[in-house]
Amino acid sequence: MQAVSSDEMLGRKPFTLGEQRSTQYLADEFKRLGLQPGPGGSYFQPVPLVEITGTPAPTLHIKGKGQPLSFQYKTDFVTFTQREQPQVSVSNSALVFAGYGVVAPEYGWDDYAGLDVKGKTVVVLVNDPGNAGNDTTLFKARP
């Protein structure tokens, strides 16, 4: 641990010289200990990484039965997606409010119970329920 955490490893951040140094050090140690490499004759396993960077429109417009609403990005709303696609767009989608989006059977809590969310956009509150009322015992919240 001392060698891998040393300053020579430059923090071991992925895609840096520090990562290259630390992983090579580990492979060399495995060889020195007589450990056999894995499939393909390597001590390294390829792990594809994906970065998803969203850039939502600055204003979100919602129209329905009542008066249209407009919200400002980062002030009134945030968005994210886990879909690995070049572009994700949501328009004319029914909205379903799911509280905090929490499913925690150990607390008897399920914000999705009885909701039909298939093909709809789920709207949830940011944070977790314990922070809403500063109840640090609920979900071990930290206000």
C-alpha positions in Angstrom: 0.0 0.0 0.0 2.9 2.3 0.8 4.2 2.1 -2.8 0.9 2.4 -4.5 -0.1 5.4 -2.4 3.3 7.2 -2.7 3.7 10.5 -4.4 5.4 8.8 -7.3 2.0 7.4 -8.3 0.7 11.0 -8.8 -2.7 10.2 -7.2 -3.5 7.3 -9.6 -6.1 9.3 -11.4 -7.5 7.4 -14.4 -6.0 8.2 -17.8 -2.9 9.8 -16.3 0.7 8.9 -15.9 -0.1 8.1 -12.2 -2.6 5.4 -13.3 -0.1 3.9 -15.7 2.6 3.8 -13.0 0.4 2.3 -10.3 -1.1 -0.4 -12.5 2.3 -1.3 -14.0 3.6 -1.6 -10.4 0.8 -3.9 -9.5 1.3 -6.1 -12.6 5.0 -6.3 -11.9 4.3 -7.3 -8.3 1.9 -10.0 -9.5 4.6 -11.4 -11.8 7.2 -11.3 -9.0 4.8 -13.2 -6.7 4.3 -15.9 -9.4 0.6 -15.1 -10.0 -0.6 -16.1 -13.4 -2.1 -13.5 -15.8 -5.8 -13.7 -16.6 -7.5 -14.5 -20.0 -5.5 -13.2 -22.9 -2.2 -13.4 -21.0 -2.7 -10.0 -19.3 -2.9 -8.8 -15.7 -5.3 -6.1 -16.9 -9.0 -6.4 -17.7 -10.4 -4.0 -20.2 -13.2 -1.9 -18.6 -15.0 0.4 -21.0 -15.9 3.8 -19.5 -18.7 6.0 -20.5 -19.1 9.7 -19.7 -22.5 11.2 -20.0 -22.6 15.0 -20.1 -26.0 16.6 -20.2 -26.6 20.1 -21.5 -30.3 20.8 -21.0 -32.0 23.7 -22.4 -31.8 26.7 -20.1 -35.6 26.9 -19.7 -38.1 24.0 -19.2 -41.6 24.7 -20.4 -44.5 22.7 -19.1 -48.0 22.9 -20.6 -51.1 21.2 -19.4 -54.6 21.8 -18.4 -53.7 24.9 -16.4 -51.5 27.9 -17.1 -48.1 27.1 -18.8 -45.1 27.1 -16.5 -41.5 27.9 -17.1 -38.5 26.8 -15.0 -34.8 27.9 -15.1 -32.1 25.3 -15.3 -30.1 24.9 -12.0 -32.4 27.4 -10.2 -35.7 25.6 -10.6 -34.8 22.2 -12.0 -31.9 19.8 -12.8 -32.0 16.9 -15.2 -29.9 13.8 -15.9 -30.0 10.7 -18.0 -28.2 7.3 -17.8 -28.9 6.5 -21.5 -25.8 6.1 -23.6 -27.0 7.9 -26.6 -25.6 10.9 -28.5 -28.8 12.9 -27.7 -31.8 12.4 -25.4 -34.8 14.6 -25.9 -38.1 14.8 -23.9 -41.1 16.5 -25.3 -44.8 16.0 -25.0 -44.2 13.5 -22.2 -46.7 12.9 -19.4 -45.2 13.8 -16.0 -45.4 11.6 -12.9 -44.4 13.0 -9.5 -42.7 10.4 -7.4 -41.8 12.3 -4.2 -38.1 11.8 -3.7 -38.0 8.7 -5.9 -37.0 6.6 -2.9 -37.6 2.8 -2.7 -36.5 1.7 0.8 -38.3 -1.3 2.1 -36.2 -1.3 5.3 -38.0 2.0 6.1 -41.4 1.0 4.8 -41.0 3.7 2.1 -41.8 3.3 -1.6 -42.4 6.5 -3.6 -43.2 4.5 -6.7 -45.9 2.3 -5.0 -49.0 2.4 -7.2 -47.5 4.7 -9.8 -47.5 4.0 -13.5 -44.3 5.5 -14.8 -43.8 3.5 -18.0 -43.2 5.8 -21.0 -43.5 8.9 -18.8 -41.1 11.4 -17.3 -40.6 11.0 -13.6 -40.3 14.2 -11.5 -38.6 13.8 -8.1 -37.5 16.1 -5.4 -33.7 16.7 -4.9 -32.1 15.2 -1.8 -33.8 12.7 0.5 -36.8 12.8 2.8 -34.8 13.4 6.0 -33.5 16.7 4.8 -36.9 18.1 4.2 -37.6 18.5 7.9 -34.1 18.2 9.1 -34.9 14.8 10.6 -31.4 13.3 10.8 -32.8 9.9 11.9 -34.8 9.4 8.7 -32.5 7.9 6.1 -29.5 9.1 8.2 -30.0 12.6 6.6 -27.4 15.3 7.0 -28.9 18.8 6.7 
